[in-house]
Amino acid sequence: VPYRLLYHNLNKTHQMTEFLAQYHLAGLAVGLATFLIIGLFHPLVIKGEYYVGRKIRWWFLGAGIIMLGLCLYVDDIVASILLGVTAFSCLWSIHEVNEQVERVRRGWFPANPRRAVKDDTSKAEASEQ
């Protein structure tokens, strides 16, 4: 049964691509989706750095690698493009997390008080030794 569901969904994706190509809307759809994907990653970087810290970079790396693999595996051109855009947005977010850490250090964004306390205590312990 899961194979039938997968086949049914892939068939619908193919039909959507044919519709977009027939009415010359594929570029518009890909452009809009790219805009939304990139726009989604801005708050993901901010919230990820706030709640998880720099370790969120590993999540972005893993997601980027998975999306790259899926991008190469998928036959549908529109789906492959969108997976590629998502993959490279994940990989670019690794750089943006480092930038976000710097923005927090400068006071442009709030630091997570729970994490900042842990960082301050570990620095204080290191200076005592």
N, C-alpha and C positions, 0 to 999 in steps of 0.2 A: 504493500500500500504506500509506503513512503516514496518508492521509486515512481509510482504513478503521479503522486503529488508533485514531485520534483519535475517530472516530464511535463506535467500540465502547466506549472509555473514557467518553465523555460519556453514552452510553446507560446504562452501569453506574452512573455518578454519579446520573443521574435515577432509576434503580431504587432506589438507596440512599435518596435523599430521599423517595421514595414510601413505602418501608418505615418510615423514621423518622416520617413524618407519620401513617401508618396506625396505628402503635402509640403515638403521642403521645410520641415520644422525641426529637423534633427539638430542643426547648429544652434537654433534658438533654445531648444530644450537642454542641450549640453551646456551652453553658456549660462543659462539660469541655474541649472543644478550645480555647476562649478562655483558660481557666485555664492550660492547657499552653503555649499560644503566649506568653502574658505571662511565664510562668515560664521559658521558653526564652530570652527576650530579656535577662533579668538577667545570666546568665553571658556572653551574647554581647557585651554592653556592657563588662563587666569585661575579658574576654579581648581584645576588639577594641581597647580603649584601651591595654592592656598591650603588645600586639604591634604595633599600627599607630599608635596615638596619636590625636590629635584628627582626623586625616584620615579616620578611620573614619566620621565624620559624613556624608561625601559618599556613602559606600556605603549608609548607612541612608537617606539622602535618595533616592538612585536606586532602591533597592529599594522604598521607600514609594511613589514615583510609579508604578513599574511595577505594584505590587500594586493601587494605586487604579485604574489603567487596566483591569487585568484584572477587578477587582471590578465595574466598570461594564459590561464586555463579557460576562461569564458570565451565562447564563440561569438556572441552578440557584440557588435562593434560599439554601440552606445553604452552598454553595461561595462564593457572593457575600459572604455574611456573614463567613465565615472569611477570605476575602481582604481584606475591609475591616478586620477585627480585626488581621490581620497588617500591613496598610498603616499603620494608625495606631500600632501597636506600633513599627514602624520609625521613623515620624516622631517619636514620643515618645522614642525612643532617642537622637535627636540631642540633646535636652535632657539626657538621662541621661549622655551622654558628657561633657558639660561638668561635671555634678555629680561624675562619677567622677574627672575631672582634679583637682577640688577635694579629693575624698576622698584621693587619692594624695598631694597636696601636704600634707595634714594628717597623713599617716602612717597612715591607717586601712587602706590597701591598699598592697601593695608596688609600687614603681616599677620599670620595666624598666631594668636597669643599662646595657644597650647604648644605649638611647635617651637615658637621662639623661646619659651621657657625652657624647654628641653635643650635647645641649642646653647642658651646662656649658661645652664648648669654644667653642661659638658665642657664648655670653655673655661668656666671657673675651676672645675676640677683639674683640668689640664694645667692651668697656671699655678695651682697650689703645689703640684708635684714638681 
